[in-house]
Amino acid sequence: MARVCQVTGKRPITGNKVSHSNIKTKRRFLPNLQTKRFFLAEEDKWVTIKLSSEAIRTINKNGLYSVVKQLRASGVSI
């Protein structure tokens, strides 16, 4: 799988690595992705989702079932 959060859509971005002598070279900034298993009580099953740390906070705030419903409405299979 790609380095993309399934909830927020965060993906790697590019920027410059700047040395002490101010020489710039390209680098990638990777998102903080975690693979998490959640128990979906409404369907009585476990789901595995690749999430950023911001998405984990979103699930804690809004609830897992509402986030899964939004993902399924947008076409992601979970």
C-alpha positions in Angstrom: 0.0 0.0 0.0 1.0 3.6 -0.6 2.0 5.9 2.2 -1.4 7.6 2.3 -3.8 8.0 5.3 -7.1 6.4 4.5 -9.1 8.9 6.5 -7.4 12.3 6.0 -5.7 11.6 2.7 -2.3 12.8 3.9 0.6 11.8 1.7 4.3 12.5 1.4 5.3 16.1 0.4 8.6 17.3 -1.0 10.9 20.0 0.3 14.5 20.9 0.6 17.2 19.5 2.9 19.3 22.5 3.8 22.9 21.9 4.9 25.0 24.1 7.2 26.6 25.6 4.1 23.0 26.4 2.8 23.2 23.8 -0.1 19.7 22.6 -0.9 18.8 19.1 -2.0 15.4 17.5 -2.5 13.9 15.4 0.3 10.5 13.9 1.2 8.5 14.6 4.3 6.6 11.4 5.2 3.3 11.5 7.2 3.2 9.8 10.6 1.3 6.7 9.5 0.2 3.9 11.8 -1.5 0.6 11.0 -4.3 0.2 13.6 -6.9 -2.4 14.3 -10.2 -1.3 15.7 -13.2 -3.4 16.8 -16.3 -2.2 15.0 -19.0 -3.1 17.5 -21.9 -2.3 15.2 -20.8 -5.0 12.8 -19.1 -7.3 15.3 -15.8 -7.4 13.5 -12.2 -6.0 13.5 -11.1 -3.5 10.8 -7.5 -2.6 10.0 -6.9 0.9 8.8 -3.7 2.8 7.8 -4.0 6.1 9.7 -2.1 9.3 10.4 -1.9 10.4 14.0 -4.4 13.2 13.2 -6.9 10.6 12.0 -6.6 8.6 15.2 -7.5 11.8 17.1 -10.5 12.3 14.7 -11.7 8.8 15.4 -11.4 9.4 19.2 -13.4 12.5 18.8 -16.2 11.5 16.3 -16.3 7.8 16.9 -15.2 4.9 14.7 -18.6 4.1 13.2 -19.2 7.6 11.9 -15.7 7.7 10.3 -16.2 4.3 8.7 -19.6 5.4 7.3 -17.9 8.5 5.7 -15.2 6.4 4.2 -17.6 3.9 2.7 -19.7 6.8 1.3 -16.6 8.1 -0.4 -15.9 4.7 -2.0 -13.2 3.2 0.2 -13.7 -0.5 1.0 -13.3 -1.3 4.7 
